[in-house]
Amino acid sequence: MGLGIHAKLNGLKTLQFKESKRIDALKNECQKFGASVISGDDYLVIHPSQKTPDSFIKIVTHNDHRMAMSFAPLALAFPGLLIEDFEVVNKSYPRFWDDLQSLGFRLNLQS
């Protein structure tokens, strides 16, 4: 979405058995950026919007550290991005947010 590139992701069946139902979670969160998303048990197709969202976007992590970490780089393209329940990254990478900020990322984090 940040680069405006269409994506078709296959072989995702195991994503349904993680901390969250990641295919559904990814679909829900991508749609917040205006993307058109088609999903199935084993795939995800993302057609990004050509328009920039006008308002803040709040990413729900679904209690999944990978959701928080995967959406964080979009803060470069979407300054209003807010990551909810950001502490979830402590499970695998407690310094994640500090490291991103040291690289110049401006982050909006919410407990």
C-alpha angles and dihedrals in degrees: 000000000000091000096036093239123146114234137195113192120192135182094045099135094115091056089078092067101056133090089301136010087269098190091056092040093050091048093051094047095044090053089061087069090055094259121150106230130189118189142181137170092283107021148047126200117195124193106184121218118250090217125079112235112252098216142045116291118217116204114208108210095203087220088293121128093202091057091056094046096045095053096041096084089060086074085083092062098030111043092185093061114133122193111208120208090013093171089076088089089069087084093072111002114022094179095049096112093042090052093049092049090050086058092055101265115149107214137192108204126182130188 
